[in-house]
Amino acid sequence: MKKIYYLKTCSTCQRILKTLNIPKEFILQDIKHEEITVKQLEEMHSLAGSYEALFSKRAKLYKEMDLKNQTLNESDYKHYLLEHYTFLSRPVIIIDDTIFIGNSKKTTEATKAKLMEIAN
C-alpha cells in the first residue's frame, strides 16, 4: 500500500508533500474531508506499534481538553484519534509495510530515502 493521510489546509503537510515529490500511485486522503476509519487506524497501529505513536500532543484540542494532565492509555489514544482528525500526527505516509509519522526533519529525510529506494 502507498498511502498518505494528511490535512489539505495544513501548510506543513503541503510543504512536506511538495519536497517529497510523491509518485502518482500514492493515494492521498485529506483526513478533514474523509475521516479515518477504524480499519485504517488499526492498519496504521499495526505498522506503528501503538496508537500513542500516531497521536499528536501538539494538537490544539490536546491542550484545550487538558489531556496532558491525564493518564491516557492505548484505548484512550485510539478513541481520540477516531473522534477528531487533529489528533493524528501528520502527515502519515505508508509505503508498503513501512510507516512514517509526523513532520520532523528526521522523518521527512527517512521518507525521502525510502521513496528513492522504491524508485530504483
N, C-alpha and C positions, 0 to 999 in steps of 0.2 A: 504494500500500500504506500502511496505517495500522497500525503495529505497535509494541509496547513490549516490550523484553527487560528484565526486572527480577528482583529477588530478593524473594520474598514476605516473608521473615524480616528483611529489611533495613529498619530504621526510617527511614533517609534516603530510600530508594525510596518507602516508604509516604507519607512527608510530602510528597515532590515530587508524586506522583500525586494526592494529595488537593488540593494547591494548584492543580494544573493543570486539575482538573475535566475529566477525559478523556471525550470523547464515546463513546457506546456502540458505534460502528462500529469502534473500535480493538480489535485482537487483542492480548491480554496473554499473554506467555509467561514463566512462572516458570522461570528457567534452571536452578534446582536440581532441579526435578522433570521438566522437559522439556528435555533437553540441546540445545545449539545444534548444528545440522547443518553439515556442510562447505558446503552450498549457502547456508544462511542467513548463515554467516560471510563467504562470498565476496560475497554481496549487500551486507552491511554494509561490507566492504572497498571495494567499487566506489563506494559513496557517501562513505566517509570518506577514501579516498585511500591509506590504509596500515593495516596491522594494528597498528602501534605506536600509532596514534591511538585504537584500541579497547582497548588494553591498560592495565590499572590497575597502576601502580607502587606503589600504596598497599596492594595485597593482602598479606595475612599470609604467604602462600606465597612471594611475591616476596622477602620478607626472609628467610624460613626457608631457602629454596633458594639464598640469596646471589646472586640473579640480577643485582643492581645492580653487582656486581663482574665481571660477564661482558659480553662484547660480543655483543649479540643482533642478529640480522638479521631481515628480514621473515618468513622461513620459521620462525625460532625463535618469534616472536610468534604466528604462526598456530598452530604446534604447541601452545604453552602455552594459548592461548585455547580450543582444542579439547579439551585434556587436562583442564582444570579450570575450572568456571564462575566461580570467584572472580577469575580474571584479567581478566574483562570489566569495563571501566569502566561502572558502572551509574548510572542506567538508560540504555538506548539506545532512543531514540524515533525512529521513522521515520515521516515524514509525506510521502507521495508520493515525491518524489525528493530530500528533504532529511533529513539525519540529525543528531540531537542526542545527544551522547555525554557522559555523566557528570553530576555533581551540582553543578557550580559555579553560583553565583548568575547569572552571565552566560548560561550555557547554559539555565538554567531560565527566565530572562526572554525569551530568544530563542524558546524553545519556546512560551511563553505568547503571544508576538506572532504566531507562525505559526498557532497554534490560533485566535486571534481573527480572523486573516486568512481562514482557510478557513471560519469560522463565518458570515462575512458574504457 
